[in-house]
Amino acid sequence: MTEASLSPQITVIGGGSIGVAFAVLFARAGNAVRVYEPDAQRQQAVPLEVGTRLADLHSYDLLTEPADAIADRVRVHASLSDAVADADLVQECVPEDVQIKRTLFSSLAELTRAECIIASSTSFIPSSTSAEQTGVEERTLVAHPGNPPYAIPVIELVPNPQTRPEIVQRAEKIYRQAGMSPVRVRQEVEGFVFNRLQGAILREAYALVRDGVASVEDIDTVVRDGLGRRWAFMGPFETVDLNTRGGIAAHAQKMGPFYERMGRERGDTSSWDPELVGRVEAQRRELLDLQDWEDRVAWRDQQLLTRLQFAAHHTSKENS
Ligand SMILES: NC(=O)c1ccc[n+]([C@@H]2O[C@H](COP(=O)([O-])OP(=O)(O)OC[C@H]3O[C@@H](n4cnc5c(N)ncnc54)[C@H](O)[C@@H]3O)[C@@H](O)[C@H]2O)c1
């Protein structure tokens, strides 16, 4: 990396939904960004979309410099070799098609510098598949964002068994510098963590609609006005840890049999056995001592009320 730690050169490949959003994210963080896009119409659209998204961020007071100055850091390229020549990190944002990704990675083996990180935005495809025998497997990892990444900070970093640890460390540093919240996924599984969790709830939601238990709108209401209220600021483990006096171990003991029966109804025979619950409990207790449980429950309630207050304020402003 030239000026490495200060301002790595970023190249985004594929100027669609995620590519444009990554360009905004990295440019806003001060990086020069090249976007390679083969489609002529998209080449025209990318700068316009970058401008619109930056204008949105500005209107929410989320920029620390003029939008034009940030937009100036983004350059669209019609030539892949020009776009990647001196890149420190390539963010691959091409369609979710293993063959398109494989062909691209084989080209990048020739066109990028040996130390360039290749990060795939893929939602499902592990890089041991997409980068296999392309010549870049040792410097490729998955870096899966939410959509859009400048508004959803988490990014899942998933190395393949050949990815060099130094590549993962450098990628993590670059995403942190760009304001993201990287999570390292320890094994390559299809869909990683984000889409596995999303998939679990979607599978059940489809089954409930199929069986006539609830409408699509009612299921979305249960998540939006129910589960999602807490998930806006904490995850499912912390949620149930705080729901039951005695924490997550007490929750698993009291509620586990109900959840296991519901799973069996859906053909899932896995159980929350005592060893597994014990491991989850031990990790939770490292994060929250049960002595502090009441305080954390009070914190949860304050978080909920803060959001209610914000919503009430904004709704009344919008209606006035
Ligand atoms: N959209 C999401 O919500 C989301 C979220 C996380 C990750 N992802 C992942 O990000 C990747 C991109 O998804 P998207 O929604 O931005 O797709 P998209 O269809 O909006 O954009 C893809 C872009 O890639 C371009 N392209 C096609 N072939 C190319 C090639 N060979 N080289 C370079 N560019 C090429 C297309 O012209 C298009 O502009 C996918 O792997 C997807 O799974 C998407």
The ligand as a Gaussian input file, in Angstrom:
#p B3LYP/6-31G(d) Opt

LIG

0 1
 N      -28.463000      -5.972000      -3.319000
 C      -28.281000      -6.395000      -2.055000
 O      -29.136000      -6.236000      -1.165000
 C      -26.980000      -7.053000      -1.688000
 C      -26.583000      -7.083000      -0.343000
 C      -25.347000      -7.659000      -0.013000
 C      -24.558000      -8.222000      -1.007000
 N      -24.976000      -8.215000      -2.294000
 C      -24.122000      -8.824000      -3.315000
 O      -23.455000      -7.806000      -4.045000
 C      -23.216000      -8.265000      -5.387000
 C      -23.794000      -7.231000      -6.352000
 O      -25.199000      -7.148000      -6.141000
 P      -26.068000      -5.892000      -6.637000
 O      -27.387000      -6.009000      -5.952000
 O      -25.285000      -4.630000      -6.523000
 O      -26.239000      -6.267000      -8.199000
 P      -26.635000      -5.296000      -9.393000
 O      -27.252000      -6.164000     -10.436000
 O      -27.380000      -4.100000      -8.906000
 O      -25.207000      -4.767000      -9.930000
 C      -24.275000      -5.565000     -10.589000
 C      -23.437000      -4.676000     -11.498000
 O      -22.352000      -5.433000     -12.013000
 C      -22.200000      -5.118000     -13.395000
 N      -21.546000      -6.247000     -14.029000
 C      -22.087000      -7.315000     -14.650000
 N      -21.119000      -8.161000     -15.075000
 C      -19.933000      -7.589000     -14.726000
 C      -18.583000      -7.957000     -14.888000
 N      -18.243000      -9.093000     -15.503000
 N      -17.625000      -7.121000     -14.401000
 C      -17.952000      -5.983000     -13.777000
 N      -19.234000      -5.572000     -13.591000
 C      -20.197000      -6.374000     -14.051000
 C      -23.605000      -4.865000     -13.899000
 O      -23.596000      -4.082000     -15.092000
 C      -24.216000      -4.138000     -12.696000
 O      -24.037000      -2.740000     -12.788000
 C      -23.868000      -9.645000      -5.492000
 O      -22.909000     -10.651000      -5.291000
 C      -24.879000      -9.635000      -4.365000
 O      -25.200000     -10.922000      -3.873000
 C      -26.153000      -7.623000      -2.673000

